[in-house]
Amino acid sequence: QRICLTSGHRLLQLRHPDMACERFVVQDSASEVVVQYTCKGRGYGRTHIRRETARLVQIDSRGIANGLPFEFTAEARRLGDCSGS
């Protein structure tokens, strides 16, 4: 799936998109970030993002969304600038 990101924050809550959730940063370094978040009444999650190169990151996320558990790993690649189309 292709998405246009203006910041990496959207990758933190892939199973709770566009929700105002409380976030707690567990780890934040130049190459890794781990964030736990809680979306009141909607679930929670913990996401680990590891930067391998300037164009490639690995994402691991797990938690509860809509009353059901989720767990996934994904790879995100920068393909270029976001276009207006």
PEMO-V963598 format. One record per helix or strand. SS is the DSSP state (h for helix, s for strand). FROM is the first residue (numbers start at 1). LEN is the number of residues. If there is no record, write none. Layout:
SS|FROM|LEN ; SS|FROM|LEN
//
This chain:
h|9|4 ; s|22|7 ; s|32|8 ; s|43|11 ; s|56|10 ; s|68|10
//
